Amino acid sequence: MNTPDAPPPQWPVPTAPPTHDPVLFARAMRDMRLTWRARGVLAELATGYNPGQEPTVSELVSLTRDERLAAEGRDAFRKAVGELRSLGYLTPDATTASGVGERLVVDLAPAAGARLIPHRYGPSPLTDGG
């Protein structure tokens, strides 16, 4: 909760919900090709940011231990981002293709081929894409 003399958050909560397809988002959150850590990073980035306020990978990695509170360390974050990039869930935006301080664009299209745990007890609206 913000107090009157507390600084505003570095990345404010967006004023509008993300425009991602909810079915693809649900499939991505259940994609067994991803570690739990990578799914958490994807959920954070897919939640959305106001235009021009998206953090870069460098900014997220450089958060201090105090700023991260209970969050995992820098190496864990880098590994999760690498995992998401390798499957195509994250790509650098066109303005930072050099990779230095890059902003990442969330693409949930890889969730169409998500490896899901099969539903053992009757039909399910989400089926295994693997």
OpenMM code with the backbone's topology and positions (N, CA, C; nanometers):
from openmm import Vec3, app, unit

residues = "MET ASN THR PRO ASP ALA PRO PRO PRO GLN TRP PRO VAL PRO THR ALA PRO PRO THR HIS ASP PRO VAL LEU PHE ALA ARG ALA MET ARG ASP MET ARG LEU THR TRP ARG ALA ARG GLY VAL LEU ALA GLU LEU ALA THR GLY TYR ASN PRO GLY GLN GLU PRO THR VAL SER GLU LEU VAL SER LEU THR ARG ASP GLU ARG LEU ALA ALA GLU GLY ARG ASP ALA PHE ARG LYS ALA VAL GLY GLU LEU ARG SER LEU GLY TYR LEU THR PRO ASP ALA THR THR ALA SER GLY VAL GLY GLU ARG LEU VAL VAL ASP LEU ALA PRO ALA ALA GLY ALA ARG LEU ILE PRO HIS ARG TYR GLY PRO SER PRO LEU THR ASP GLY GLY".split()
positions = [
    Vec3(0.0838, -0.1178, 0.0000),
    Vec3(0.0000, 0.0000, 0.0000),
    Vec3(0.0874, 0.1228, 0.0000),
    Vec3(0.0561, 0.2209, -0.0812),
    Vec3(0.1365, 0.3427, -0.0898),
    Vec3(0.0959, 0.4421, 0.0176),
    Vec3(0.1944, 0.5006, 0.0802),
    Vec3(0.1693, 0.6108, 0.1726),
    Vec3(0.1970, 0.7389, 0.0984),
    Vec3(0.1463, 0.8536, 0.1471),
    Vec3(0.1642, 0.9788, 0.0725),
    Vec3(0.3090, 1.0132, 0.0413),
    Vec3(0.4023, 0.9772, 0.1292),
    Vec3(0.5416, 1.0123, 0.1038),
    Vec3(0.6229, 0.8976, 0.0446),
    Vec3(0.5589, 0.7861, 0.0100),
    Vec3(0.6290, 0.6742, -0.0538),
    Vec3(0.6399, 0.7002, -0.2031),
    Vec3(0.7545, 0.6652, -0.2617),
    Vec3(0.7679, 0.6861, -0.4065),
    Vec3(0.6751, 0.5915, -0.4825),
    Vec3(0.6311, 0.6324, -0.6021),
    Vec3(0.5457, 0.5431, -0.6811),
    Vec3(0.6256, 0.4207, -0.7255),
    Vec3(0.5575, 0.3097, -0.7553),
    Vec3(0.6306, 0.1903, -0.7991),
    Vec3(0.7053, 0.2177, -0.9291),
    Vec3(0.8179, 0.1485, -0.9457),
    Vec3(0.8998, 0.1678, -1.0654),
    Vec3(0.8206, 0.1330, -1.1915),
    Vec3(0.7430, 0.0236, -1.1862),
    Vec3(0.6616, -0.0167, -1.3002),
    Vec3(0.5171, -0.0214, -1.2526),
    Vec3(0.4414, 0.0885, -1.2729),
    Vec3(0.3042, 0.0935, -1.2224),
    Vec3(0.2172, -0.0179, -1.2795),
    Vec3(0.1162, -0.0537, -1.2026),
    Vec3(0.0184, -0.1524, -1.2466),
    Vec3(-0.0570, -0.0931, -1.3651),
    Vec3(-0.0747, -0.1693, -1.4727),
    Vec3(-0.1428, -0.1132, -1.5901),
    Vec3(-0.2880, -0.0783, -1.5599),
    Vec3(-0.3383, 0.0192, -1.6332),
    Vec3(-0.4758, 0.0640, -1.6123),
    Vec3(-0.5754, -0.0188, -1.6929),
    Vec3(-0.5287, -0.0961, -1.7897),
    Vec3(-0.6166, -0.1811, -1.8711),
    Vec3(-0.5644, -0.3243, -1.8672),
    Vec3(-0.6535, -0.4230, -1.8762),
    Vec3(-0.6076, -0.5622, -1.8750),
    Vec3(-0.5297, -0.5950, -2.0020),
    Vec3(-0.4418, -0.6963, -1.9947),
    Vec3(-0.3681, -0.7370, -2.1145),
    Vec3(-0.4642, -0.7887, -2.2208),
    Vec3(-0.4191, -0.7850, -2.3447),
    Vec3(-0.5046, -0.8253, -2.4564),
    Vec3(-0.4769, -0.9670, -2.5038),
    Vec3(-0.4038, -1.0445, -2.4269),
    Vec3(-0.3722, -1.1813, -2.4674),
    Vec3(-0.4970, -1.2689, -2.4702),
    Vec3(-0.4945, -1.3665, -2.5576),
    Vec3(-0.6010, -1.4674, -2.5650),
    Vec3(-0.5983, -1.5479, -2.4349),
    Vec3(-0.7092, -1.5510, -2.3587),
    Vec3(-0.7078, -1.6207, -2.2303),
    Vec3(-0.6837, -1.7712, -2.2418),
    Vec3(-0.7254, -1.8334, -2.3509),
    Vec3(-0.7015, -1.9770, -2.3682),
    Vec3(-0.5527, -2.0026, -2.3900),
    Vec3(-0.4884, -1.9209, -2.4746),
    Vec3(-0.3437, -1.9369, -2.4962),
    Vec3(-0.2680, -1.9101, -2.3671),
    Vec3(-0.3109, -1.8101, -2.2914),
    Vec3(-0.2447, -1.7812, -2.1643),
    Vec3(-0.2566, -1.9012, -2.0700),
    Vec3(-0.3763, -1.9596, -2.0606),
    Vec3(-0.3959, -2.0768, -1.9748),
    Vec3(-0.3093, -2.1933, -2.0208),
    Vec3(-0.3003, -2.2150, -2.1514),
    Vec3(-0.2152, -2.3229, -2.2036),
    Vec3(-0.0684, -2.2955, -2.1701),
    Vec3(-0.0258, -2.1707, -2.1835),
    Vec3(0.1132, -2.1351, -2.1522),
    Vec3(0.1437, -2.1610, -2.0049),
    Vec3(0.0486, -2.1299, -1.9182),
    Vec3(0.0697, -2.1490, -1.7749),
    Vec3(0.0706, -2.2970, -1.7363),
    Vec3(0.0283, -2.3834, -1.8289),
    Vec3(0.0285, -2.5282, -1.8025),
    Vec3(0.1240, -2.6043, -1.8949),
    Vec3(0.2068, -2.5303, -1.9670),
    Vec3(0.3002, -2.5910, -2.0619),
    Vec3(0.4123, -2.6610, -1.9860),
    Vec3(0.4131, -2.7930, -1.9901),
    Vec3(0.5102, -2.8722, -1.9149),
    Vec3(0.6521, -2.8627, -1.9710),
    Vec3(0.6684, -2.7970, -2.0862),
    Vec3(0.8037, -2.7734, -2.1363),
    Vec3(0.8724, -2.6647, -2.0563),
    Vec3(0.7955, -2.5886, -1.9782),
    Vec3(0.8479, -2.4768, -1.8994),
    Vec3(0.8602, -2.5155, -1.7527),
    Vec3(0.9639, -2.4647, -1.6892),
    Vec3(0.9760, -2.4812, -1.5444),
    Vec3(0.8746, -2.3896, -1.4774),
    Vec3(0.8470, -2.4159, -1.3504),
    Vec3(0.7580, -2.3273, -1.2751),
    Vec3(0.8141, -2.1858, -1.2747),
    Vec3(0.9448, -2.1741, -1.2626),
    Vec3(1.0099, -2.0432, -1.2609),
    Vec3(0.9817, -1.9677, -1.3900),
    Vec3(0.9975, -2.0351, -1.5038),
    Vec3(0.9754, -1.9693, -1.6326),
    Vec3(0.8289, -1.9284, -1.6484),
    Vec3(0.7393, -2.0111, -1.5994),
    Vec3(0.5971, -1.9751, -1.6057),
    Vec3(0.5686, -1.8502, -1.5233),
    Vec3(0.6345, -1.8374, -1.4105),
    Vec3(0.6172, -1.7179, -1.3269),
    Vec3(0.6671, -1.5928, -1.3971),
    Vec3(0.7825, -1.6024, -1.4611),
    Vec3(0.8366, -1.4883, -1.5363),
    Vec3(0.7425, -1.4535, -1.6514),
    Vec3(0.6930, -1.5557, -1.7217),
    Vec3(0.6003, -1.5309, -1.8314),
    Vec3(0.4724, -1.4643, -1.7816),
    Vec3(0.4200, -1.5112, -1.6693),
    Vec3(0.2993, -1.4496, -1.6129),
    Vec3(0.3241, -1.3033, -1.5787),
    Vec3(0.4402, -1.2738, -1.5195),
    Vec3(0.4746, -1.1349, -1.4862),
    Vec3(0.4780, -1.0477, -1.6112),
    Vec3(0.5474, -1.0955, -1.7141),
    Vec3(0.5619, -1.0142, -1.8349),
    Vec3(0.4325, -1.0075, -1.9157),
    Vec3(0.3507, -1.1133, -1.9116),
    Vec3(0.2247, -1.1138, -1.9863),
    Vec3(0.1173, -1.0304, -1.9179),
    Vec3(0.1366, -1.0008, -1.7890),
    Vec3(0.0398, -0.9192, -1.7172),
    Vec3(0.0289, -0.7819, -1.7813),
    Vec3(0.1345, -0.7364, -1.8385),
    Vec3(0.1321, -0.6114, -1.9132),
    Vec3(0.1849, -0.4929, -1.8360),
    Vec3(0.2265, -0.3962, -1.9107),
    Vec3(0.2768, -0.2701, -1.8586),
    Vec3(0.2197, -0.1595, -1.9449),
    Vec3(0.2107, -0.0408, -1.8889),
    Vec3(0.1671, 0.0727, -1.9688),
    Vec3(0.2709, 0.0996, -2.0767),
    Vec3(0.2278, 0.1446, -2.1958),
    Vec3(0.3232, 0.1704, -2.3049),
    Vec3(0.4371, 0.2617, -2.2599),
    Vec3(0.5578, 0.2202, -2.2930),
    Vec3(0.6761, 0.2972, -2.2583),
    Vec3(0.7267, 0.2724, -2.1172),
    Vec3(0.6552, 0.1925, -2.0385),
    Vec3(0.6973, 0.1651, -1.9010),
    Vec3(0.7403, 0.0208, -1.8814),
    Vec3(0.7524, -0.0544, -1.9911),
    Vec3(0.7938, -0.1930, -1.9809),
    Vec3(0.9381, -0.2007, -1.9321),
    Vec3(0.9672, -0.2877, -1.8359),
    Vec3(1.1060, -0.3013, -1.7913),
    Vec3(1.1884, -0.3772, -1.8950),
    Vec3(1.3168, -0.3480, -1.8966),
    Vec3(1.4079, -0.4248, -1.9808),
    Vec3(1.4571, -0.5444, -1.9004),
    Vec3(1.5152, -0.6399, -1.9690),
    Vec3(1.5746, -0.7546, -1.9000),
    Vec3(1.6809, -0.7050, -1.8027),
    Vec3(1.7618, -0.6108, -1.8467),
    Vec3(1.8678, -0.5575, -1.7609),
    Vec3(1.8109, -0.4949, -1.6342),
    Vec3(1.6993, -0.4222, -1.6470),
    Vec3(1.6378, -0.3596, -1.5294),
    Vec3(1.5841, -0.4645, -1.4326),
    Vec3(1.5203, -0.5682, -1.4856),
    Vec3(1.4669, -0.6723, -1.3984),
    Vec3(1.5782, -0.7501, -1.3304),
    Vec3(1.6831, -0.7812, -1.4037),
    Vec3(1.7947, -0.8565, -1.3475),
    Vec3(1.8692, -0.7741, -1.2428),
    Vec3(1.8720, -0.6420, -1.2609),
    Vec3(1.9507, -0.5574, -1.1711),
    Vec3(1.8781, -0.5198, -1.0420),
    Vec3(1.7546, -0.5667, -1.0225),
    Vec3(1.6867, -0.5379, -0.8963),
    Vec3(1.7700, -0.5909, -0.7804),
    Vec3(1.7818, -0.5120, -0.6769),
    Vec3(1.8610, -0.5541, -0.5617),
    Vec3(1.7870, -0.6624, -0.4838),
    Vec3(1.8594, -0.7294, -0.3982),
    Vec3(1.7992, -0.8338, -0.3152),
    Vec3(1.6842, -0.7746, -0.2320),
    Vec3(1.7011, -0.6525, -0.1806),
    Vec3(1.5945, -0.5881, -0.1027),
    Vec3(1.4728, -0.5594, -0.1903),
    Vec3(1.4938, -0.5164, -0.3133),
    Vec3(1.3818, -0.4869, -0.4035),
    Vec3(1.3086, -0.6147, -0.4444),
    Vec3(1.3828, -0.7237, -0.4587),
    Vec3(1.3225, -0.8510, -0.5007),
    Vec3(1.2487, -0.9204, -0.3879),
    Vec3(1.2753, -0.8821, -0.2647),
    Vec3(1.2175, -0.9462, -0.1468),
    Vec3(1.2434, -1.0962, -0.1521),
    Vec3(1.1420, -1.1772, -0.1692),
    Vec3(1.1596, -1.3222, -0.1669),
    Vec3(1.1857, -1.3807, -0.3046),
    Vec3(1.1957, -1.2959, -0.4051),
    Vec3(1.2137, -1.3465, -0.5410),
    Vec3(1.3505, -1.4130, -0.5564),
    Vec3(1.3584, -1.4990, -0.6565),
    Vec3(1.4827, -1.5704, -0.6815),
    Vec3(1.5887, -1.4755, -0.7377),
    Vec3(1.7092, -1.5247, -0.7458),
    Vec3(1.8223, -1.4431, -0.7854),
    Vec3(1.8338, -1.4175, -0.9342),
    Vec3(1.9369, -1.3438, -0.9672),
    Vec3(1.9607, -1.3005, -1.1052),
    Vec3(1.9843, -1.4172, -1.2000),
    Vec3(2.0640, -1.5133, -1.1563),
    Vec3(2.0918, -1.6281, -1.2433),
    Vec3(1.9653, -1.7065, -1.2726),
    Vec3(1.8805, -1.7232, -1.1721),
    Vec3(1.7545, -1.7943, -1.1922),
    Vec3(1.6667, -1.7199, -1.2916),
    Vec3(1.6617, -1.5876, -1.2800),
    Vec3(1.5814, -1.5070, -1.3725),
    Vec3(1.6357, -1.5193, -1.5146),
    Vec3(1.7668, -1.5065, -1.5289),
    Vec3(1.8276, -1.5179, -1.6627),
    Vec3(1.7982, -1.6541, -1.7255),
    Vec3(1.8074, -1.7583, -1.6449),
    Vec3(1.7809, -1.8932, -1.6957),
    Vec3(1.6356, -1.9050, -1.7419),
    Vec3(1.5417, -1.8506, -1.6641),
    Vec3(1.4004, -1.8558, -1.7015),
    Vec3(1.3749, -1.7785, -1.8305),
    Vec3(1.4360, -1.6624, -1.8447),
    Vec3(1.4200, -1.5836, -1.9682),
    Vec3(1.4772, -1.6607, -2.0865),
    Vec3(1.5909, -1.7239, -2.0686),
    Vec3(1.6498, -1.8041, -2.1756),
    Vec3(1.5587, -1.9188, -2.2173),
    Vec3(1.4976, -1.9816, -2.1205),
    Vec3(1.4037, -2.0907, -2.1465),
    Vec3(1.2842, -2.0400, -2.2287),
    Vec3(1.2292, -1.9257, -2.1888),
    Vec3(1.1146, -1.8676, -2.2604),
    Vec3(1.1528, -1.8238, -2.4014),
    Vec3(1.2719, -1.7692, -2.4161),
    Vec3(1.3177, -1.7281, -2.5499),
    Vec3(1.3393, -1.8494, -2.6395),
    Vec3(1.3923, -1.9578, -2.5838),
    Vec3(1.4214, -2.0758, -2.6664),
    Vec3(1.2940, -2.1383, -2.7223),
    Vec3(1.1822, -2.1262, -2.6505),
    Vec3(1.0551, -2.1806, -2.6986),
    Vec3(0.9741, -2.0785, -2.7789),
    Vec3(1.0197, -1.9538, -2.7818),
    Vec3(0.9519, -1.8513, -2.8612),
    Vec3(0.8494, -1.7694, -2.7853),
    Vec3(0.8376, -1.7894, -2.6542),
    Vec3(0.7426, -1.7104, -2.5761),
    Vec3(0.7884, -1.5655, -2.5606),
    Vec3(0.9173, -1.5411, -2.5614),
    Vec3(0.9714, -1.4061, -2.5497),
    Vec3(1.0658, -1.3787, -2.6648),
    Vec3(1.0528, -1.2604, -2.7234),
    Vec3(1.1455, -1.2162, -2.8273),
    Vec3(1.1813, -1.0708, -2.7996),
    Vec3(1.3030, -1.0279, -2.8363),
    Vec3(1.3367, -0.8869, -2.8178),
    Vec3(1.2536, -0.8023, -2.9138),
    Vec3(1.2116, -0.6848, -2.8685),
    Vec3(1.1370, -0.5996, -2.9608),
    Vec3(1.2326, -0.5441, -3.0661),
    Vec3(1.1782, -0.4965, -3.1740),
    Vec3(1.2576, -0.4548, -3.2899),
    Vec3(1.3522, -0.3401, -3.2580),
    Vec3(1.3200, -0.2571, -3.1597),
    Vec3(1.4042, -0.1413, -3.1298),
    Vec3(1.5276, -0.1782, -3.0488),
    Vec3(1.5314, -0.2997, -2.9923),
    Vec3(1.6467, -0.3387, -2.9109),
    Vec3(1.7009, -0.4739, -2.9545),
    Vec3(1.7036, -0.4980, -3.0837),
    Vec3(1.7474, -0.6273, -3.1353),
    Vec3(1.8923, -0.6587, -3.0986),
    Vec3(1.9690, -0.5567, -3.0558),
    Vec3(2.1074, -0.5818, -3.0163),
    Vec3(2.1155, -0.6702, -2.8931),
    Vec3(2.0081, -0.6735, -2.8144),
    Vec3(2.0079, -0.7550, -2.6939),
    Vec3(2.0566, -0.6822, -2.5710),
    Vec3(2.1095, -0.5616, -2.5859),
    Vec3(2.1586, -0.4862, -2.4712),
    Vec3(2.0425, -0.4079, -2.4114),
    Vec3(2.0074, -0.4390, -2.2888),
    Vec3(1.8969, -0.3693, -2.2236),
    Vec3(1.7646, -0.3927, -2.2936),
    Vec3(1.7521, -0.5065, -2.3593),
    Vec3(1.6365, -0.5309, -2.4441),
    Vec3(1.5043, -0.5363, -2.3695),
    Vec3(1.4030, -0.4881, -2.4369),
    Vec3(1.2660, -0.5062, -2.3911),
    Vec3(1.2158, -0.6326, -2.4593),
    Vec3(1.1412, -0.7113, -2.3878),
    Vec3(1.0943, -0.8372, -2.4420),
    Vec3(0.9468, -0.8291, -2.4769),
    Vec3(0.9119, -0.8900, -2.5888),
    Vec3(0.7742, -0.8952, -2.6352),
    Vec3(0.7221, -1.0351, -2.6051),
    Vec3(0.6075, -1.0415, -2.5401),
    Vec3(0.5445, -1.1697, -2.5074),
    Vec3(0.4654, -1.2169, -2.6292),
    Vec3(0.4889, -1.3416, -2.6674),
    Vec3(0.4141, -1.4053, -2.7759),
    Vec3(0.3634, -1.5382, -2.7221),
    Vec3(0.2329, -1.5500, -2.7100),
    Vec3(0.1754, -1.6728, -2.6550),
    Vec3(0.1471, -1.7775, -2.7619),
    Vec3(0.1829, -1.7507, -2.8874),
    Vec3(0.1587, -1.8469, -2.9951),
    Vec3(0.2203, -1.9844, -2.9668),
    Vec3(0.3401, -1.9938, -2.9056),
    Vec3(0.3946, -2.1271, -2.8772),
    Vec3(0.3055, -2.2115, -2.7871),
    Vec3(0.2130, -2.1497, -2.7158),
    Vec3(0.1228, -2.2249, -2.6286),
    Vec3(0.0280, -2.3142, -2.7078),
    Vec3(0.0101, -2.2852, -2.8361),
    Vec3(-0.0755, -2.3712, -2.9191),
    Vec3(-0.0177, -2.5122, -2.9258),
    Vec3(0.1133, -2.5252, -2.9155),
    Vec3(0.1776, -2.6562, -2.9166),
    Vec3(0.2254, -2.6990, -2.7792),
    Vec3(0.1647, -2.6436, -2.6759),
    Vec3(0.2068, -2.6719, -2.5390),
    Vec3(0.1973, -2.8206, -2.5078),
    Vec3(0.2890, -2.8672, -2.4277),
    Vec3(0.2863, -3.0045, -2.3771),
    Vec3(0.2105, -2.9992, -2.2464),
    Vec3(0.0870, -3.0497, -2.2457),
    Vec3(0.0017, -3.0436, -2.1283),
    Vec3(-0.0084, -3.1811, -2.0632),
    Vec3(-0.0362, -3.1819, -1.9351),
    Vec3(-0.0617, -3.3084, -1.8668),
    Vec3(-0.1974, -3.3569, -1.9144),
    Vec3(-0.2063, -3.4815, -1.9628),
    Vec3(-0.3360, -3.5305, -2.0112),
    Vec3(-0.4385, -3.5377, -1.8991),
    Vec3(-0.5613, -3.5105, -1.9339),
    Vec3(-0.6723, -3.5179, -1.8393),
    Vec3(-0.7105, -3.6648, -1.8274),
    Vec3(-0.7017, -3.7200, -1.7097),
    Vec3(-0.7221, -3.8642, -1.6903),
    Vec3(-0.8670, -3.9026, -1.6629),
    Vec3(-0.9516, -3.8075, -1.6358),
    Vec3(-1.0857, -3.8418, -1.5888),
    Vec3(-1.1940, -3.7793, -1.6764),
    Vec3(-1.1939, -3.8092, -1.8034),
    Vec3(-1.2969, -3.7583, -1.8922),
    Vec3(-1.2441, -3.6508, -1.9853),
    Vec3(-1.3304, -3.5976, -2.0702),
    Vec3(-1.2862, -3.4986, -2.1687),
    Vec3(-1.2443, -3.3684, -2.1042),
    Vec3(-1.1548, -3.2984, -2.1725),
    Vec3(-1.1040, -3.1701, -2.1251),
    Vec3(-1.1003, -3.0721, -2.2404),
    Vec3(-1.1309, -2.9449, -2.2169),
    Vec3(-1.1238, -2.8471, -2.3258),
    Vec3(-0.9799, -2.8197, -2.3693),
    Vec3(-0.8813, -2.8479, -2.2827),
    Vec3(-0.7414, -2.8303, -2.3189),
    Vec3(-0.6827, -2.9681, -2.3473),
    Vec3(-0.6347, -2.9884, -2.4681),
    Vec3(-0.5764, -3.1172, -2.5029),
    Vec3(-0.4277, -3.1029, -2.5240),
    Vec3(-0.3592, -3.2130, -2.5225),
    Vec3(-0.2148, -3.2137, -2.5377),
    Vec3(-0.1759, -3.1778, -2.6808),
    Vec3(-0.0955, -3.0710, -2.6961),
    Vec3(-0.0499, -3.0292, -2.8285),
    Vec3(0.0798, -3.0959, -2.8686),
    Vec3(0.1371, -3.1788, -2.7796),
    Vec3(0.2659, -3.2420, -2.8060),
    Vec3(0.2451, -3.3651, -2.8825),
] * unit.nanometer
topology = app.Topology()
chain = topology.addChain("A")
for resn in residues:
    res = topology.addResidue(resn, chain)
    for name in ("N", "CA", "C"):
        topology.addAtom(name, app.Element.getBySymbol(name[0]), res)
